[in-house]
Amino acid sequence: MISVRTDKEMFRDCFVEKTMRIVRRNLQGLTLDVGSFDGLIVVPHKNAVGLDIKPTESYVPLVVGDMHNLPFKNEAFDTVSICHVLEHTEKPLAVLKEAKRALKNDAKCIIVVPNAKAPLARLVRLLIGYDGYAYPCPKTEKHWEHKSFFGHNDLKMLVKKSGFKISKTYGSTPHFPIIEKIFNKVF
């Protein structure tokens, strides 16, 4: 029996749903899901492989490996998905360069990160000292293991520096667990 999340569990948060629908809509060909965990993001695609640092039960074939040194040949994939992973490394540029190496020419890399510099996130940090997600709470030092913090322009510069061309960007509402709890109870 697989004890992994379901779509319903993942999509219970309204802000996650928009992002994951965009990601799933853009998957094509052989897809690598970096930081895959259980593969739920890419499983509807049916032609995907996951990569994670530790073994876990997964909906897709899972390769255990390091995202800074992908264990795949050059130009092996049509799409690479890097969803809520770059913020967990101190070397996001190395991860993007590896993704570029593993992608075929003119292939697609989909990157999702929390916008730690969004105006609402900055306002909440100013008011209570942390934003509830990306930055650590000074009282508990809870930091969700984030090591890199991005704003929209930071990510654009990083993507360009790694050799990618940006074809499309999307924005989303910042992730605030308290707001989501209220929103999910009302709707």
C-alpha positions as CSV (number, residue, x, y, z in Angstrom):
1,M,0.0,0.0,0.0
2,I,1.4,3.4,-1.0
3,S,1.1,6.0,1.8
4,V,1.5,9.2,-0.3
5,R,-0.7,12.2,-0.8
6,T,-3.7,12.4,-3.0
7,D,-4.6,15.2,-5.4
8,K,-7.4,16.2,-3.0
9,E,-4.9,16.5,-0.2
10,M,-2.5,18.5,-2.2
11,F,-5.2,20.8,-3.7
12,R,-6.9,21.5,-0.4
13,D,-5.0,24.7,-0.3
14,C,-6.4,27.1,-2.9
15,F,-3.0,28.7,-3.7
16,V,-1.3,25.4,-4.4
17,E,-4.1,24.4,-6.8
18,K,-3.4,27.3,-9.3
19,T,0.3,26.7,-9.3
20,M,0.1,22.9,-9.8
21,R,-2.5,23.2,-12.6
22,I,-0.1,25.6,-14.5
23,V,2.8,23.1,-14.0
24,R,0.8,20.1,-15.1
25,R,-0.5,21.9,-18.2
26,N,3.1,22.6,-19.3
27,L,4.5,19.1,-19.0
28,Q,5.6,17.5,-22.3
29,G,7.6,14.6,-23.5
30,L,9.9,12.8,-21.0
31,T,9.8,14.8,-17.8
32,L,12.2,15.0,-14.9
33,D,10.7,16.2,-11.6
34,V,13.6,17.4,-9.4
35,G,12.8,17.2,-5.7
36,S,9.9,14.9,-6.6
37,F,9.1,13.6,-3.1
38,D,6.1,11.4,-4.0
39,G,5.7,12.5,-7.7
40,L,2.2,13.8,-7.3
41,I,2.9,16.9,-9.2
42,V,3.9,15.1,-12.4
43,V,1.9,11.8,-12.1
44,P,-0.9,12.8,-14.4
45,H,1.7,13.3,-17.2
46,K,2.4,9.5,-17.3
47,N,5.8,10.0,-18.9
48,A,7.8,11.3,-15.9
49,V,10.6,10.3,-13.6
50,G,11.2,11.8,-10.2
51,L,14.5,12.6,-8.5
52,D,14.9,13.1,-4.8
53,I,17.8,13.0,-2.3
54,K,16.2,10.2,-0.2
55,P,14.0,7.2,-1.2
56,T,10.3,7.5,-0.7
57,E,7.1,5.9,-1.9
58,S,6.3,7.5,-5.2
59,Y,3.6,7.5,-7.9
60,V,6.4,7.8,-10.5
61,P,9.7,5.9,-10.9
62,L,12.0,7.6,-8.5
63,V,15.8,8.0,-8.8
64,V,17.7,8.8,-5.7
65,G,20.3,11.5,-6.4
66,D,21.6,14.9,-5.9
67,M,20.0,17.8,-7.8
68,H,23.4,19.6,-8.0
69,N,24.8,16.6,-9.9
70,L,21.9,15.0,-11.9
71,P,22.6,11.3,-12.7
72,F,21.4,11.6,-16.3
73,K,22.9,12.0,-19.7
74,N,23.1,15.3,-21.4
75,E,19.9,16.3,-23.3
76,A,17.8,13.4,-21.9
77,F,14.6,15.3,-21.1
78,D,11.9,17.3,-22.8
79,T,10.8,19.0,-19.6
80,V,12.3,19.5,-16.2
81,S,10.1,20.5,-13.3
82,I,11.7,22.2,-10.3
83,C,8.8,23.0,-8.0
84,H,9.4,24.4,-4.5
85,V,12.9,23.0,-4.5
86,L,15.4,25.9,-5.3
87,E,14.7,27.6,-2.0
88,H,16.0,24.4,-0.2
89,T,19.6,24.8,-1.6
90,E,22.4,27.4,-1.1
91,K,23.4,26.7,-4.7
92,P,20.3,27.3,-6.9
93,L,22.5,28.3,-9.9
94,A,24.2,24.9,-9.8
95,V,20.8,23.2,-9.9
96,L,19.6,25.2,-12.9
97,K,22.8,24.6,-14.8
98,E,22.3,20.8,-14.2
99,A,18.7,21.1,-15.4
100,K,19.9,22.9,-18.5
101,R,22.5,20.2,-19.2
102,A,19.8,17.4,-18.8
103,L,17.3,19.2,-21.1
104,K,17.2,18.8,-24.9
105,N,17.7,21.9,-27.0
106,D,14.6,24.2,-26.9
107,A,13.1,22.1,-24.1
108,K,11.2,23.5,-21.2
109,C,12.2,24.0,-17.5
110,I,9.4,24.8,-15.1
111,I,10.4,26.6,-11.9
112,V,8.2,27.4,-8.9
113,V,9.5,29.2,-5.8
114,P,7.8,31.1,-3.0
115,N,8.0,34.8,-3.6
116,A,9.7,35.9,-0.4
117,K,9.9,39.5,-1.5
118,A,6.3,40.0,-2.6
119,P,4.7,43.2,-1.2
120,L,2.3,41.3,1.0
121,A,5.0,39.0,2.3
122,R,7.2,42.1,3.2
123,L,4.2,43.8,4.9
124,V,3.5,40.7,7.0
125,R,7.2,40.4,7.9
126,L,7.2,44.1,8.9
127,L,4.1,43.6,11.1
128,I,4.9,40.3,12.8
129,G,8.6,39.7,12.1
130,Y,8.1,36.8,9.7
131,D,5.9,35.9,6.8
132,G,4.5,32.6,7.9
133,Y,6.4,30.6,5.2
134,A,9.6,31.7,3.5
135,Y,11.4,33.5,6.3
136,P,12.0,32.0,9.7
137,C,10.0,33.0,12.7
138,P,12.4,34.8,15.2
139,K,10.6,33.2,18.2
140,T,10.7,29.6,17.1
141,E,13.5,29.8,14.4
142,K,11.3,27.6,12.3
143,H,12.6,28.0,8.8
144,W,11.1,25.2,6.6
145,E,14.6,24.4,5.6
146,H,14.8,27.3,3.2
147,K,18.3,28.4,2.4
148,S,17.7,30.7,-0.5
149,F,15.1,33.5,-0.8
150,F,13.7,34.8,-4.1
151,G,11.8,37.7,-5.4
152,H,10.5,37.8,-8.9
153,N,13.6,39.8,-10.2
154,D,16.0,37.5,-8.3
155,L,14.6,34.5,-10.0
156,K,14.6,36.1,-13.4
157,M,18.3,37.0,-13.0
158,L,19.2,33.5,-11.8
159,V,17.4,31.9,-14.7
160,K,19.1,34.1,-17.3
161,K,22.5,33.5,-15.6
162,S,22.0,29.8,-15.9
163,G,21.6,30.1,-19.7
164,F,17.8,29.8,-19.9
165,K,15.5,32.1,-21.9
166,I,12.3,33.1,-20.1
167,S,9.3,32.4,-22.2
168,K,6.5,33.0,-19.7
169,T,6.1,34.0,-16.0
170,Y,3.2,33.6,-13.7
171,G,2.4,35.2,-10.4
172,S,0.4,33.8,-7.6
173,T,-1.0,34.8,-4.2
174,P,1.6,34.4,-1.4
175,H,1.3,31.4,0.7
176,F,0.1,32.2,4.2
177,P,-1.2,29.2,6.2
178,I,-3.4,31.4,8.4
179,I,-5.1,33.0,5.4
180,E,-5.5,29.6,3.7
181,K,-7.1,28.0,6.8
182,I,-9.7,30.8,6.9
183,F,-10.2,30.7,3.1
184,N,-10.5,26.9,3.1
185,K,-13.1,26.9,5.8
186,V,-15.2,29.5,4.1
187,F,-15.1,27.9,0.6
